[in-house]
Amino acid sequence: MIRLLIHGSGRMARRVLALAQEDPGFEIVGLVSRSQPDDLGGFPWRASLEDVVEPADLLIDFTLPGGTRAAAAWAGSHSVPFLSGTTGLKETETRVLEEAARQAPVLAAPNLSQGVALMTSLVRHAAGVLGTQADITITDIHHEHKVDAPSGTALALAAAVMEGRSEELQQLLEPGRLDALLDGGGGQLAFTSVREGEVIGEHTVAFSLGGEVVEVTHKALDRDIFAAGALRAGAWLVGQPPGFYTTADWLA
């Protein structure tokens, strides 16, 4: 049985807590958040990771970038496998994750659904086969309350395209680079973001080849797929040696 420590008390962290309670493969040893949730269900609560005294086999993090930095540093110093589904991570957080990965297995992804993991692999393969002959549009549709655009998942899919094409996403996102691609030439890449209603999340990568279009689409119909995916990926991560892993490693 995996002794699970949860970092965060937002909607996703609470769903991980709820699903883990129903899974005989997990024992919840505590939840860490700045304020104590009302619906904790009798599980130990700690205001800080430094207050944790219970031994843990896995730390799952759904917080904000600053919280993820602190959680990764703690996991590395305690050699605890660490999985984060926090979005919006920047280079500062990535460096801390890489440092933690020297001491523990680490997996960080903006979307932990098994379907999106598969979609990412398919997109990477398609981009490698088609090269720059295809113009690509990545569309993400989310609920009207989501403010970041493109979404973290859309950016991860763009990174998969760049990996398939042997280009770097950061080069693509340099000021003016995307506009230059849209002005003409082969292999254009564009983002389209829509925020409407209460859509959980839809992502489509369209490869346009002139007379034909190939699309890879994923639609989230239930928010629990992300929490369930985090638990499945976390269970896999526990059996891995120290290192920085991706959802592609998990899927494989």
C-alpha positions as CSV (number, residue, x, y, z in Angstrom):
1,M,0.0,0.0,0.0
2,I,1.3,3.5,-1.0
3,R,1.4,6.0,1.8
4,L,0.1,9.2,0.1
5,L,0.8,12.8,1.2
6,I,-1.3,15.4,-0.6
7,H,0.0,19.0,-1.0
8,G,-2.8,21.6,-1.6
9,S,-6.5,22.0,-0.8
10,G,-8.0,23.3,-4.1
11,R,-10.5,21.5,-6.2
12,M,-8.0,19.0,-7.8
13,A,-6.3,18.2,-4.5
14,R,-9.6,17.5,-2.9
15,R,-10.6,15.2,-5.7
16,V,-7.3,13.3,-5.3
17,L,-8.1,13.0,-1.6
18,A,-11.6,11.7,-2.4
19,L,-10.5,9.1,-5.0
20,A,-7.6,7.9,-2.9
21,Q,-10.0,7.1,-0.1
22,E,-11.8,4.7,-2.4
23,D,-8.6,3.1,-3.7
24,P,-7.3,0.2,-1.6
25,G,-3.8,0.7,-3.0
26,F,-3.4,4.0,-1.1
27,E,-3.2,5.0,2.5
28,I,-3.6,8.8,3.0
29,V,-1.1,9.9,5.7
30,G,-2.0,13.6,5.5
31,L,-2.9,16.8,3.6
32,V,-0.7,19.9,3.6
33,S,-2.2,23.3,3.0
34,R,-2.0,26.8,4.4
35,S,-5.5,26.7,5.8
36,Q,-7.3,23.6,7.2
37,P,-10.1,22.4,4.9
38,D,-13.6,21.9,6.5
39,D,-14.1,18.6,4.7
40,L,-10.8,16.9,5.6
41,G,-12.6,13.7,6.7
42,G,-10.4,13.0,9.8
43,F,-7.1,12.8,8.0
44,P,-4.1,14.5,9.5
45,W,-3.6,18.2,8.4
46,R,-0.4,20.1,8.4
47,A,0.1,23.8,7.6
48,S,3.5,23.2,6.2
49,L,5.5,20.3,4.8
50,E,8.1,21.0,7.5
51,D,5.5,20.0,10.0
52,V,5.0,16.5,8.5
53,V,6.1,13.7,10.7
54,E,4.3,10.8,9.0
55,P,6.4,8.7,6.6
56,A,5.3,9.0,3.0
57,D,5.9,7.0,-0.2
58,L,4.5,9.6,-2.6
59,L,3.8,13.4,-2.5
60,I,1.1,14.6,-5.0
61,D,1.1,18.4,-5.5
62,F,-1.8,20.5,-6.9
63,T,-1.0,24.1,-5.8
64,L,0.5,27.2,-7.4
65,P,4.1,27.5,-8.8
66,G,5.5,28.8,-5.5
67,G,4.0,25.9,-3.6
68,T,5.3,23.4,-6.2
69,R,8.9,24.8,-5.7
70,A,8.6,24.2,-1.9
71,A,7.1,20.8,-2.4
72,A,9.8,19.7,-4.9
73,A,12.6,20.9,-2.6
74,W,11.0,19.0,0.3
75,A,10.5,15.8,-1.7
76,G,14.1,15.9,-3.0
77,S,15.6,16.4,0.5
78,H,13.5,13.5,1.9
79,S,13.9,11.3,-1.2
80,V,10.1,11.0,-1.6
81,P,8.7,10.4,-5.1
82,F,7.0,13.6,-6.3
83,L,4.2,14.2,-8.8
84,S,2.8,17.7,-9.6
85,G,-0.1,18.7,-11.7
86,T,0.3,22.4,-11.0
87,T,0.1,24.5,-14.2
88,G,2.0,27.6,-15.2
89,L,5.4,26.4,-14.0
90,K,8.4,28.5,-15.3
91,E,12.1,28.0,-15.5
92,T,12.5,28.7,-11.8
93,E,10.3,25.8,-10.9
94,T,11.8,23.6,-13.5
95,R,15.3,24.0,-12.0
96,V,14.0,23.0,-8.5
97,L,12.3,20.0,-10.0
98,E,15.5,18.9,-11.8
99,E,17.4,19.3,-8.6
100,A,14.8,17.2,-6.7
101,A,15.0,14.5,-9.5
102,R,18.6,13.8,-8.4
103,Q,17.3,12.4,-5.2
104,A,13.8,11.1,-6.1
105,P,11.6,10.2,-9.1
106,V,9.8,13.4,-10.2
107,L,7.0,13.8,-12.7
108,A,5.4,17.2,-13.5
109,A,2.7,17.7,-16.1
110,P,-0.1,20.3,-16.6
111,N,-2.5,17.5,-17.5
112,L,-2.4,14.1,-16.0
113,S,-5.2,12.4,-17.8
114,Q,-4.2,9.1,-19.5
115,G,-6.0,10.2,-22.7
116,V,-3.9,13.5,-23.0
117,A,-0.7,11.5,-22.3
118,L,-1.6,9.3,-25.3
119,M,-2.6,12.3,-27.4
120,T,0.8,13.9,-26.7
121,S,2.6,10.8,-27.9
122,L,0.4,10.7,-31.1
123,V,1.0,14.4,-31.8
124,R,4.8,14.0,-31.3
125,H,4.8,11.0,-33.8
126,A,2.6,12.8,-36.3
127,A,4.8,16.0,-36.2
128,G,7.9,13.8,-36.8
129,V,6.3,12.1,-39.8
130,L,4.9,15.2,-41.4
131,G,7.7,17.6,-40.6
132,T,7.2,21.2,-41.8
133,Q,5.0,20.3,-44.7
134,A,2.0,20.6,-42.3
135,D,0.6,23.8,-40.9
136,I,-0.6,23.1,-37.3
137,T,-3.3,24.7,-35.3
138,I,-3.7,23.9,-31.6
139,T,-7.1,24.7,-30.2
140,D,-8.0,24.7,-26.5
141,I,-11.5,25.2,-25.1
142,H,-12.1,25.7,-21.4
143,H,-14.6,27.2,-19.0
144,E,-15.0,30.9,-18.9
145,H,-13.2,31.1,-15.5
146,K,-9.9,30.0,-16.9
147,V,-7.6,33.0,-17.5
148,D,-4.4,31.6,-18.9
149,A,-4.3,31.2,-22.7
150,P,-2.9,29.1,-24.4
151,S,-3.6,26.5,-21.7
152,G,-0.8,24.6,-20.1
153,T,-1.9,21.5,-22.0
154,A,-1.9,23.4,-25.3
155,L,1.7,24.5,-24.6
156,A,2.7,20.9,-23.7
157,L,1.2,19.7,-27.0
158,A,3.2,22.4,-28.8
159,A,6.3,21.2,-27.1
160,A,5.5,17.7,-28.4
161,V,5.2,19.1,-31.9
162,M,8.6,20.8,-31.5
163,E,10.1,17.5,-30.2
164,G,8.8,15.7,-33.2
165,R,10.2,18.4,-35.5
166,S,13.5,18.7,-33.6
167,E,12.8,22.4,-32.8
168,E,12.6,24.1,-29.4
169,L,9.4,25.5,-28.0
170,Q,11.2,28.4,-26.3
171,Q,12.5,29.5,-29.7
172,L,9.0,29.4,-31.1
173,L,7.6,31.5,-28.2
174,E,10.3,34.2,-28.5
175,P,8.7,37.7,-29.3
176,G,7.8,37.9,-32.9
177,R,8.6,34.3,-33.7
178,L,5.0,33.1,-33.8
179,D,4.0,36.2,-35.9
180,A,6.7,35.5,-38.3
181,L,5.5,31.9,-38.7
182,L,2.0,33.1,-39.4
183,D,3.2,35.5,-42.2
184,G,3.8,32.6,-44.5
185,G,6.1,29.6,-45.2
186,G,5.8,26.0,-44.4
187,G,5.1,24.4,-41.1
188,Q,3.2,27.3,-39.5
189,L,2.0,26.8,-35.9
190,A,-0.8,28.7,-34.3
191,F,-2.8,28.7,-31.1
192,T,-6.6,29.3,-30.8
193,S,-8.0,29.6,-27.2
194,V,-11.7,29.7,-26.4
195,R,-13.2,30.4,-23.0
196,E,-16.9,29.7,-22.7
197,G,-19.5,28.2,-20.3
198,E,-18.4,25.4,-18.0
199,V,-16.4,23.3,-20.6
200,I,-14.0,21.1,-18.6
201,G,-11.4,21.0,-21.4
202,E,-11.1,20.2,-25.1
203,H,-7.9,20.1,-27.1
204,T,-7.4,19.6,-30.8
205,V,-4.2,19.5,-32.8
206,A,-5.0,19.9,-36.5
207,F,-2.4,19.1,-39.2
208,S,-3.3,20.9,-42.4
209,L,-1.8,19.4,-45.6
210,G,-3.6,21.5,-48.2
211,G,-6.1,19.0,-49.6
212,E,-6.6,17.2,-46.3
213,V,-6.6,17.7,-42.5
214,V,-5.6,15.3,-39.8
215,E,-6.9,16.1,-36.3
216,V,-6.1,14.6,-32.9
217,T,-8.7,15.6,-30.3
218,H,-9.2,14.9,-26.6
219,K,-12.3,15.9,-24.7
220,A,-12.5,15.8,-20.9
221,L,-16.0,14.8,-19.8
222,D,-15.4,14.5,-16.1
223,R,-12.9,16.4,-13.9
224,D,-12.1,13.2,-12.0
225,I,-10.0,11.9,-14.9
226,F,-7.3,14.3,-13.9
227,A,-7.3,13.1,-10.2
228,A,-7.5,9.5,-11.3
229,G,-4.7,10.0,-13.7
230,A,-2.6,11.6,-10.9
231,L,-3.1,8.5,-8.7
232,R,-2.2,6.1,-11.6
233,A,0.9,8.1,-12.6
234,G,1.9,8.4,-8.9
235,A,1.6,4.6,-8.4
236,W,3.8,4.1,-11.4
237,L,6.3,6.8,-10.2
238,V,6.8,5.1,-6.8
239,G,8.5,2.2,-8.6
240,Q,11.0,4.3,-10.5
241,P,14.6,5.3,-9.7
242,P,15.4,9.0,-9.2
243,G,15.0,11.0,-12.4
244,F,12.9,13.6,-14.1
245,Y,10.0,11.8,-15.9
246,T,7.3,12.8,-18.4
247,T,3.8,11.4,-19.1
248,A,5.3,9.7,-22.1
249,D,7.5,7.6,-19.8
250,W,4.5,6.8,-17.7
251,L,2.4,5.8,-20.7
252,A,5.2,3.6,-22.1
